[in-house]
Amino acid sequence: MAKRPGAYHCGTEAAMDIIDGKWKVGILWALGEGVRRFGELRRMLPGVTEKVLASHLRELEQDGIVRREALPTVPPHVEYSLTPLGVSLNDALAPLARWGEQHILSAVR
């Protein structure tokens, strides 16, 4: 979970605090493709444990990046999606992803 406002020295530090965690950027990528259930997210992120995924989703929800919606069905059905703030964070990460793709290609050559 992010620190309180005013506790950062620069905007990059605040952004990095939000996405700190091995799986958070992957969660943002998966939710950028649409609404997902917990099991779908787990399948999209091979290697993540249920405990870590649940923890990261909870932190992202507390930071206002992810919306959790529990639907009144039997069995219980929970869906996760990006909030407008989460969409804007994904948009901000897009140039970094492009840089990574270019770097991967140049490293292979």
Steps between C-alpha positions, in 0.01 A plus 500: 500500500624848414620750756294800595500799260788737562734219610671486158786704362393462136218361289706204380545388860122510555433302180764241583350458847165411341644242256759360741461124505598226259149446361332842511598611150379165365169546682464846346575357155243221543231738626583741218360235268166495683310390809643182653413251770763384748552166327546668163765729644677204656508317165628812322788534748668159517704464815304737722363342817142555613625671816720750313237569234236565766740726691597702192137537393409622850785754497409625152138532612603699809710727277200568275649322197277190492127464557371181663136418439333214686194385309209344691508159334528143621784413517643846580640677197763774528623708208800732485544796268707816472371827641554816293816555707613147412437562129709816520779306673492238224517781242806637679665155496443453124818689393701294748356181347597620150853572625515149647387341175765694304766413755413129489523504119834681499643266766412196287688632195 
